[in-house]
Every structure is written in C-alpha cells, then in structure tokens.
Amino acid sequence: MNEVPPPLPTEFKDRKTCLVIFGILTLLGGLLCALLVPLMLWSQSMTAHAANGTPPPHAGSMVFAVFIYGGLAVAQIWLGIGSIMARRWARSLLLIFSWSVLIVGVISLAFMAAMLPQFMAGMSSVQSGGHPALPESAKWGILIFTGAFLSVIFLIIPAIWAFFYGSKHVKATCEARDPVERWTDRCPLPVIALSLISAFGVLSMLGTAVTLHGVIPFFGIFLSGLPGTVFYVVFAGIMGYGAWAVYRLDLRGWWVLFAIMCIMPISGAVTYWHHDVMELYKSAGYSAEEMARIQQFNFFKGGRIIWFTLLGAVPWIGFLLYVKKFFRRAG
C-alpha cells in the first residue's frame, strides 16, 4: 500500500477500460459470495433433516458465517461499481482489501501447512462405520486440490488486484476522472487500512459473542453469560473508538489499538496455560457431538494454543509500529 500519494503524473496511460474489467470481476465475486449465503442455509437445513447421526453446524457459527459472506457480497458489489465508475475511493479501498486478503492468505496457508498432519489424522477418524477408509492417495488429492484452490483465491487473485490497483497509471486515471477529494484522501492508506481492520475487528468481536454465547478467555478464567457479553460489547466499543480516532490521525486511537493487541494475547495465553481450548466450546454450550467433531481437527493441543495466541499478534503489532510514523508526521 502506498504511504504518501505521489504527485499526479503529467502524462499517464488511461486505464478506464481495465478499471471496468476489474470492476466487473470484483462485482461477480460479490455475487458469488451472495450466492453462498442461501447455499449455506440450505446445507444447514439438509443436515438438520438428515438421519445419519452427523451433528448439524452450530447455529451461532452459521449466523456468523452468513454475516461474513453477506458483508463481503455487499462490499465487493459496491467496490466493483466504484471501480467501473473510476472512483478514487474504490481504487484505494480495493488496494487495501487486496493487500489485506493477500497477507492473511499467506499466514493462513502457512498455518494450514503446519496443521497438515492433524488434517490427515482427522480425515481418517471421520470415516463412518461400514464404509471403507479413504486411501492415502485420495486424501492427498483432496488436500492438494484444496490447497491449490485456496492459493488461487487468497494468493494469486489478490496479488493481481494489488498490482493493478497499485499502479500509478490506475491512480492517475481515477484522480483525473474523479477530481473531487474523497474521504480516502484525508489520511495515508496504511492509516485507513488500520482503521478499517479495526472496524472489522469490532464486527468480529460482536459476531464472536454470538457464536460463543458470550464466552471469552480473560486472564486465567472464561467469562460467560452476562459478564462475558458485556465484556464483548464494551471491548468492541473501545476498539470502535480506536478505529475512529486513528482515521482522524489522533494518536490516542493508535495507543488504544496498540494496548488491545498487547493485552488480549496475554490474556488468552494466561487462560490457556490453565485451561484446554475445548473448555471454551463446552462453556459456550456446544453439544458433545459438536465438540467431538471439533476435537478431531483440533490443532491447538497442549501448549500450541498459547504459542499461536502470542505469535499471532506479532504481525499486527508490527503493522501498528509501522503505521505510527504517520501520526508523528501529522502532529
């Protein structure tokens, strides 16, 4: 993502046609996400009526998934239309979105690679009685296909989008065709990215509260019920303030977000030092069948969850430290 907008080139290649093409493709991606929502609901309905003993998806998890895919559908359709119209805010947001997906994709695929032995063991344990086990070649075929598909979605496509919308010619085309200053021009793109990621964190906190029925690790214990729900809401409000203050280049917002990214991993690590992660799902009201299914693919056994909780915060803290220089300039 660009830090400080460079001067507009006196001569540039007009990328209006490419903006339309990428906008249409982005819009189609949003329509695909919108299609997944009814498909997930239909799948849950079919699973609930099946008589094979397979537990249906947890209702809270399904609500959260529908919310995520519905939000992605709206965002991509909106951004696709903005790209077709060569709006400068659409270029900025698509650049941020592409880089965010790419970075998360790299981290997620690396995590999946580390979980590969656990996936293989889980695939063996879910074979139903009376049915032959999948051969090793079939298991590897499934994993390779899944890895290739996810690499296209989370690495190749966002890398292409980031390269295109990061082009100085695309930027100049949008600024020439949309000369009005937009809200995305009021601070550097990394700051806007931090603000938007934090705003998404607010929605994720509220969604997690629904999914886990208010259960949250808190310095050695699991808060649940009303105390846990109140904590989620208050914490989301604090993060929301941080997101808004950061966009306004208020250094207090940066400190709020920095404190959150330091405190929450420590709180989780302390809790999982004394408790197994499966206790979280038990406190959240998951059934024995649901917990058994989760346990089959549970990578976070022993001290792994502690290291994952602490190391998972490192990239975000690094990003916060990088973004802090823009606040010094603003001051």
Backbone torsions as a table, in degrees:
resi	resn	phi	psi	omega
1	MET	NA	138.8	-179.5
2	ASN	-68.6	146.9	-178.8
3	GLU	-89.3	-66.7	-178.6
4	VAL	-117.2	127.4	-177.4
5	PRO	-57.5	123.4	177.6
6	PRO	-75.0	165.8	178.1
7	PRO	-59.4	145.9	179.4
8	LEU	-66.7	126.4	-179.9
9	PRO	-60.3	141.5	178.1
10	THR	-69.5	-29.9	176.0
11	GLU	-129.8	130.9	179.8
12	PHE	-147.8	160.9	177.8
13	LYS	-86.5	124.3	-179.5
14	ASP	-69.9	121.3	-177.9
15	ARG	-107.7	26.7	-177.8
16	LYS	-57.9	-45.2	-179.6
17	THR	-61.0	-44.2	178.5
18	CYS	-64.8	-37.4	176.8
19	LEU	-61.3	-37.9	177.4
20	VAL	-66.3	-45.1	-178.7
21	ILE	-62.3	-50.1	179.9
22	PHE	-65.5	-33.7	177.1
23	GLY	-64.4	-42.0	178.6
24	ILE	-64.4	-42.5	178.9
25	LEU	-64.6	-39.2	176.8
26	THR	-64.0	-42.4	178.4
27	LEU	-62.2	-40.8	177.8
28	LEU	-64.4	-36.0	175.1
29	GLY	-62.3	-38.4	176.7
30	GLY	-65.4	-40.0	177.7
31	LEU	-64.9	-35.5	176.8
32	LEU	-64.1	-43.8	176.9
33	CYS	-62.0	-38.5	178.1
34	ALA	-64.2	-35.8	179.0
35	LEU	-67.9	-30.9	-179.1
36	LEU	-66.1	-26.9	-177.8
37	VAL	-62.4	-56.4	177.9
38	PRO	-64.8	-29.5	178.0
39	LEU	-65.3	-40.0	177.5
40	MET	-65.7	-41.8	178.8
41	LEU	-64.4	-40.9	178.2
42	TRP	-64.7	-41.4	179.2
43	SER	-62.8	-41.0	178.2
44	GLN	-64.1	-39.4	179.1
45	SER	-64.1	-42.3	179.8
46	MET	-66.7	-39.2	179.4
47	THR	-65.6	-39.2	-179.0
48	ALA	-65.1	-30.6	-178.4
49	HIS	-93.2	-4.8	-179.8
50	ALA	-73.4	149.3	-177.6
51	ALA	-113.2	34.3	-177.9
52	ASN	-100.7	6.4	177.6
53	GLY	82.5	0.5	179.1
54	THR	-78.1	125.4	-179.4
55	PRO	-67.2	137.9	178.3
56	PRO	-68.3	160.3	177.6
57	PRO	-58.8	146.3	178.8
58	HIS	-61.5	133.1	-174.1
59	ALA	-58.9	-42.9	-179.7
60	GLY	-62.8	-40.3	178.4
61	SER	-65.1	-38.3	179.7
62	MET	-66.3	-41.6	178.5
63	VAL	-61.4	-42.6	-179.9
64	PHE	-64.4	-42.5	180.0
65	ALA	-64.2	-41.7	178.1
66	VAL	-62.4	-41.0	179.1
67	PHE	-62.8	-43.2	-178.7
68	ILE	-65.1	-49.8	-177.7
69	TYR	-68.4	-35.5	176.2
70	GLY	-64.7	-41.5	177.7
71	GLY	-65.0	-41.4	177.5
72	LEU	-63.2	-37.5	179.3
73	ALA	-62.9	-48.4	-179.5
74	VAL	-62.1	-44.5	-177.6
75	ALA	-63.2	-45.5	-176.7
76	GLN	-70.4	-36.4	176.6
77	ILE	-64.6	-43.8	179.1
78	TRP	-62.4	-45.6	-179.3
79	LEU	-70.0	-35.3	177.4
80	GLY	-62.6	-43.3	177.3
81	ILE	-63.9	-40.5	178.3
82	GLY	-62.3	-38.3	178.0
83	SER	-67.5	-41.2	178.3
84	ILE	-59.8	-36.2	-179.8
85	MET	-86.7	1.9	178.5
86	ALA	59.1	42.5	177.8
87	ARG	-82.2	136.1	-176.7
88	ARG	-67.2	-32.5	177.4
89	TRP	-66.1	-34.7	179.3
90	ALA	-67.0	-41.8	178.1
91	ARG	-61.0	-45.1	-179.6
92	SER	-61.8	-46.6	-177.1
93	LEU	-69.7	-36.9	177.7
94	LEU	-68.1	-33.2	175.9
95	LEU	-66.3	-45.0	177.4
96	ILE	-63.0	-46.8	-178.2
97	PHE	-61.1	-42.7	-178.2
98	SER	-64.8	-46.1	178.6
99	TRP	-64.3	-37.9	179.6
100	SER	-63.9	-46.3	179.2
101	VAL	-63.8	-40.2	-179.1
102	LEU	-63.7	-46.4	-178.9
103	ILE	-66.0	-46.0	177.8
104	VAL	-62.5	-36.9	178.8
105	GLY	-63.5	-43.1	178.5
106	VAL	-61.0	-46.3	-179.8
107	ILE	-64.9	-43.0	-177.3
108	SER	-66.3	-42.3	-179.7
109	LEU	-68.4	-35.1	175.3
110	ALA	-64.7	-39.3	177.4
111	PHE	-65.2	-41.5	178.9
112	MET	-64.0	-37.4	177.5
113	ALA	-62.8	-38.7	177.8
114	ALA	-67.9	-28.0	-178.7
115	MET	-88.6	2.3	-173.6
116	LEU	-54.1	-48.5	178.4
117	PRO	-58.7	-37.6	179.2
118	GLN	-66.0	-39.1	177.8
119	PHE	-63.6	-43.2	-179.5
120	MET	-62.1	-43.0	178.4
121	ALA	-66.4	-38.5	179.6
122	GLY	-65.8	-38.7	178.9
123	MET	-64.5	-32.1	178.4
124	SER	-73.2	-34.9	-174.6
125	SER	-79.5	-16.5	-177.6
126	VAL	-91.9	5.5	178.3
127	GLN	-66.3	127.9	-178.8
128	SER	-72.8	151.8	178.0
129	GLY	-62.4	140.0	-179.7
130	GLY	87.3	-8.4	-179.8
131	HIS	-111.1	138.8	179.6
132	PRO	-67.0	146.3	179.4
133	ALA	-69.7	149.7	177.6
134	LEU	-66.0	136.3	174.8
135	PRO	-67.0	158.7	-177.9
136	GLU	-59.5	-37.3	-179.6
137	SER	-63.2	-36.8	179.3
138	ALA	-68.7	-40.1	178.4
139	LYS	-62.1	-46.0	179.5
140	TRP	-65.9	-35.3	177.4
141	GLY	-62.6	-41.9	178.1
142	ILE	-63.6	-44.3	-178.3
143	LEU	-67.0	-40.5	-180.0
144	ILE	-66.4	-42.8	178.4
145	PHE	-63.0	-43.9	179.2
146	THR	-62.8	-43.9	179.5
147	GLY	-63.6	-40.8	179.1
148	ALA	-65.8	-42.2	179.7
149	PHE	-63.2	-46.0	-180.0
150	LEU	-67.1	-32.5	177.8
151	SER	-64.9	-38.9	177.6
152	VAL	-65.4	-45.1	-175.5
153	ILE	-70.6	-42.4	-170.9
154	PHE	-105.0	-6.5	179.1
155	LEU	-122.3	-60.0	-171.7
156	ILE	-68.2	-52.1	-177.6
157	ILE	-62.7	-50.8	179.1
158	PRO	-63.4	-30.0	177.0
159	ALA	-65.7	-40.9	177.6
160	ILE	-64.4	-44.5	-179.5
161	TRP	-63.6	-42.2	-179.9
162	ALA	-64.9	-40.3	178.7
163	PHE	-64.5	-42.9	-177.5
164	PHE	-68.2	-53.2	-175.6
165	TYR	-74.1	-12.6	174.1
166	GLY	-87.1	-5.3	-179.4
167	SER	-65.6	138.0	178.2
168	LYS	-65.0	-28.2	178.9
169	HIS	-72.1	-37.5	176.2
170	VAL	-66.4	-42.7	178.7
171	LYS	-61.3	-46.1	-179.2
172	ALA	-65.7	-36.5	178.3
173	THR	-62.8	-45.2	-179.9
174	CYS	-65.8	-40.1	-179.3
175	GLU	-69.3	-32.3	178.9
176	ALA	-74.0	-38.4	-177.6
177	ARG	-87.5	-14.8	178.5
178	ASP	-134.6	74.5	-171.6
179	PRO	-72.9	-8.1	-178.5
180	VAL	-76.8	135.5	177.2
181	GLU	-66.4	129.6	-179.9
182	ARG	-107.4	170.0	-177.2
183	TRP	-64.8	-22.7	177.7
184	THR	-77.1	-6.1	179.4
185	ASP	-94.5	-4.2	-170.9
186	ARG	-84.9	-9.7	174.5
187	CYS	-155.5	163.7	-177.6
188	PRO	-59.7	150.0	-177.6
189	LEU	-59.2	-39.8	176.7
190	PRO	-59.6	-33.8	177.9
191	VAL	-68.6	-43.2	176.7
192	ILE	-61.5	-39.9	178.4
193	ALA	-60.1	-45.9	178.8
194	LEU	-61.3	-41.3	179.8
195	SER	-64.6	-44.5	-178.6
196	LEU	-69.1	-40.3	177.6
197	ILE	-62.2	-39.3	178.2
198	SER	-67.2	-39.5	177.1
199	ALA	-63.1	-40.1	175.5
200	PHE	-64.3	-34.5	176.5
201	GLY	-61.7	-34.8	176.5
202	VAL	-61.9	-47.9	179.8
203	LEU	-64.8	-36.7	178.9
204	SER	-66.7	-38.8	177.5
205	MET	-60.9	-45.3	-179.9
206	LEU	-67.7	-38.3	177.3
207	GLY	-66.4	-38.6	177.6
208	THR	-65.7	-35.3	177.2
209	ALA	-60.2	-38.8	177.6
210	VAL	-71.0	-44.8	-176.9
211	THR	-62.7	-42.2	-175.6
212	LEU	-100.7	10.8	177.9
213	HIS	54.9	40.4	175.4
214	GLY	81.5	7.3	-179.2
215	VAL	-85.8	133.6	-179.6
216	ILE	-151.0	137.0	176.2
217	PRO	-69.3	136.5	-176.7
218	PHE	-146.7	93.3	172.8
219	PHE	47.2	55.6	172.4
220	GLY	101.5	-9.1	179.3
221	ILE	-134.1	170.8	173.2
222	PHE	-110.6	112.9	171.6
223	LEU	-74.2	141.7	-179.2
224	SER	-148.7	172.5	178.8
225	GLY	64.4	-140.9	-178.5
226	LEU	-63.1	-45.5	178.8
227	PRO	-58.8	-42.8	179.9
228	GLY	-66.7	-40.4	179.2
229	THR	-64.7	-43.2	177.9
230	VAL	-61.4	-41.0	178.9
231	PHE	-61.3	-45.3	178.5
232	TYR	-57.6	-46.9	-176.0
233	VAL	-66.4	-45.2	-179.6
234	VAL	-64.7	-43.3	-179.0
235	PHE	-63.9	-40.4	177.1
236	ALA	-63.2	-37.9	177.5
237	GLY	-64.0	-41.0	178.4
238	ILE	-64.7	-43.2	178.7
239	MET	-65.4	-37.2	177.0
240	GLY	-62.0	-40.2	175.5
241	TYR	-61.6	-43.7	179.3
242	GLY	-60.0	-41.4	179.5
243	ALA	-62.8	-43.7	-179.8
244	TRP	-68.4	-43.0	-179.1
245	ALA	-65.9	-37.9	178.3
246	VAL	-61.6	-43.5	179.1
247	TYR	-60.9	-32.9	178.3
248	ARG	-84.4	8.4	-179.4
249	LEU	58.3	34.9	175.4
250	ASP	-90.6	116.5	-175.3
251	LEU	-60.7	-24.9	178.5
252	ARG	-62.4	-35.6	176.7
253	GLY	-63.8	-39.3	177.3
254	TRP	-62.0	-43.3	180.0
255	TRP	-65.3	-35.6	177.1
256	VAL	-62.1	-48.2	-179.0
257	LEU	-67.4	-36.7	178.1
258	PHE	-64.7	-42.6	178.5
259	ALA	-62.8	-40.7	178.8
260	ILE	-61.0	-45.7	-176.9
261	MET	-70.9	-16.5	175.6
262	CYS	-91.9	-41.4	-173.6
263	ILE	-75.2	-46.2	-173.5
264	MET	-63.3	-44.1	176.6
265	PRO	-62.1	-39.0	178.2
266	ILE	-63.9	-43.2	178.2
267	SER	-59.5	-45.1	179.2
268	GLY	-65.1	-42.6	-178.8
269	ALA	-63.4	-42.5	178.4
270	VAL	-62.1	-41.2	-179.7
271	THR	-65.0	-46.8	-177.3
272	TYR	-76.2	-9.6	171.3
273	TRP	-68.8	-31.1	-177.3
274	HIS	-104.8	-16.0	-174.4
275	HIS	-134.5	149.9	174.5
276	ASP	-81.1	149.8	-177.2
277	VAL	-63.3	-26.5	-179.9
278	MET	-66.1	-22.7	175.8
279	GLU	-63.9	-28.1	177.4
280	LEU	-62.1	-46.8	-179.0
281	TYR	-70.4	-35.1	177.1
282	LYS	-63.6	-43.2	178.4
283	SER	-66.1	-28.1	-179.3
284	ALA	-81.1	-0.9	175.8
285	GLY	88.6	17.1	177.0
286	TYR	-68.4	143.9	-179.9
287	SER	-73.7	166.7	178.9
288	ALA	-62.3	-36.9	179.4
289	GLU	-66.7	-42.2	178.7
290	GLU	-64.2	-41.8	179.7
291	MET	-67.1	-35.5	177.7
292	ALA	-64.6	-39.5	178.7
293	ARG	-66.2	-41.3	177.8
294	ILE	-64.7	-40.0	-176.8
295	GLN	-64.0	-30.1	-179.7
296	GLN	-62.3	-32.9	-179.8
297	PHE	-113.4	25.1	-176.6
298	ASN	-79.1	106.2	177.8
299	PHE	-81.7	-23.2	-171.1
300	PHE	-89.7	61.6	177.9
301	LYS	-99.7	150.5	-179.7
302	GLY	64.5	-131.8	-177.9
303	GLY	-91.2	5.1	-177.6
304	ARG	-62.3	-40.2	-177.3
305	ILE	-63.8	-32.1	179.7
306	ILE	-67.5	-48.4	-179.8
307	TRP	-65.5	-38.8	178.7
308	PHE	-63.8	-40.9	-179.6
309	THR	-63.6	-42.3	-177.6
310	LEU	-76.1	-46.8	-177.4
311	LEU	-70.8	-28.5	179.3
312	GLY	-63.5	-23.3	-179.9
313	ALA	-84.0	-15.5	-174.8
314	VAL	-60.6	-48.2	-179.8
315	PRO	-60.6	-37.9	-178.5
316	TRP	-70.6	-38.3	176.2
317	ILE	-65.1	-39.8	176.5
318	GLY	-61.4	-40.5	178.3
319	PHE	-65.7	-39.7	177.7
320	LEU	-61.8	-43.6	179.4
321	LEU	-64.7	-36.2	177.2
322	TYR	-65.4	-43.3	-176.3
323	VAL	-70.3	-23.6	-174.8
324	LYS	-58.8	-27.1	-178.4
325	LYS	-63.8	-27.2	179.0
326	PHE	-70.8	-27.0	178.0
327	PHE	-75.5	-34.4	176.5
328	ARG	-63.6	-40.0	178.3
329	ARG	-66.6	-38.8	-179.7
330	ALA	-65.5	-34.3	-179.4
331	GLY	-73.2	NA	NA
